[in-house]
């Protein structure tokens, strides 16, 4: 079914302001990077500059697949979603470019990443391994939401 057809059941497109607000209030999503075996998907926390960039902190080891794939990617996708119930949920899909953030912009990114949730294991790993901040430049965005019981439900 198309989004227009699903509108009959309460699904709506999000406008630019709703998408920006949603990105600002969420802190986790799924990064999709191109790979030989199909998309490489990884859950990750982010900071958002309120306009056109997301920031990710990569904990690096001797070999990091996400670093390698990010460095050679022509494009990437990022999905942010929240599900409160079967009838109340939101989803935003972003596409754009990804790459290491220049050192000169690190302070801006760190300010946005301050409130980003991170698993404790990654906090511990930061102490013993290197980290690098990557920027995701948003080129396209779309969002959908549903916040009502569909017609005929429970009737």
N, C-alpha and C positions, 0 to 999 in steps of 0.2 A: 504494500500500500504506500501511496505517496504521502508526504507530509500534509498536503491539502486534504486528502481523504481522511487522514487521522485527526484533522482538526474537528471533525464531527464528534470525536470522542474526547475532546478537551486538550489535545496537544497543540502547543503554540510555538511560533518562532520567537526567539529572544531578540530584542533590538540591541543596538550597540551599547547603550547605557546599561542595560540589564547584563550583558555579557561582561562588561568592565567591572560592574559591581560583584558579579559572581566570581570572577577571577580574583578580585581583591579580598574576598571573604573566605576563599578556599585556599588550601596550602599543599594539597597532594593531587597527583594525576598520574597518567601513564604516558611515558615518552615512547614513541615509535620511531625507530631508526632503520633505514634500509640495510639489508644484509643479503648474502648469497642464498640463505635458507628461507627467505621470507622476512617479514618485519621482525625486528628484535624489539620486544616490548619490555619496559621496565618501569615499575612503580617508583616514583621519585617525588620529593618535596620541592617546592619552588617559592621564589619571591617574585613579585609582579611590580613593575614600575608605574602602573596605572595607565599606561598608554600602549606601548608596542613591544615590550620586551619582558621575558621571563628569565630568571636566573636560577641555575642549578649548581649545587656543589657536588663535584665528583670526588669520591675518595679513591685514590689511585694506588694500585699495587704494582708489582713488577710487570704485569700484563693486564690491561684493562680493556675488555671488549667494548664497553660503552665509549671509552675515550677513542679507541681506534675507529669505530663506526661513526662517531660524531665528527671526528677530524676529516673523514673522507666523504661525508654525506653532502649531497647537493641540496637535500631537503629533508625535513622531518615532520612528524605530526605529534600533537600533544592533546590528550583527552582529559578533561576534568569533569567529574560527575558527582552528584550527591543524590542519594536515594533515601527518602524519609519513610515512604510506604509505596505500595504498588500504584498509588494514585497521585503521589506527590514526589516529583523528582525533577532534576535539571541536569543538562549535559551541554558542554561546550567543547567543540573540536577546533583546534588551531592547526595551521600549517605554516611552515616558514623555514628559515635557515638556522643552523646551530653551529657554534664555534667557540673556541676559548675566548674569554673576555680579556681584553688588553689590561695589563697591570694598572695603567693610568685610570681605569674605570672601576677598580676593585672596591673602593670605598662606597660608591653608589650602590653596587650590588650587595655588599655586606649589610647596608642599612635595610634593604628590602628583604634580605634573608634572615634578619634577626628573629622574626616571629615564626619562621618556617619550622614546622614540626620535623624532627628527625629521630629515628630509632636510636636508643642509647648505644647500641653496638657501633653505630657509625660515629657517635661522639667519641667513644673510646678509640676507634680506629684513627680518628683525626690526630690523636696524640702520637701515634707511631708511624703514620704513613703520610705521604704528600696529598694535598688536595688541590683542586683547580676549579675555578668558577667558569661555567659555560653560560653563554647568552643564547637565548632562543628569540630570534627576530620574527615577530608575528607578521605574516604576509596576508593571511586570510583567516577569518573566524566565522563560525556559525554556532548557534545555540538553539536548543529546544527545551521546552519545559511542559510539565503536566501538573496541574494542581486542582483537579476536580474528579468527582466520580462520574464515569461515563454514563450516557443515557441508557436507561434500562437496567442498570446494575442494581441488583437486589430487589427488582420489581417482581 
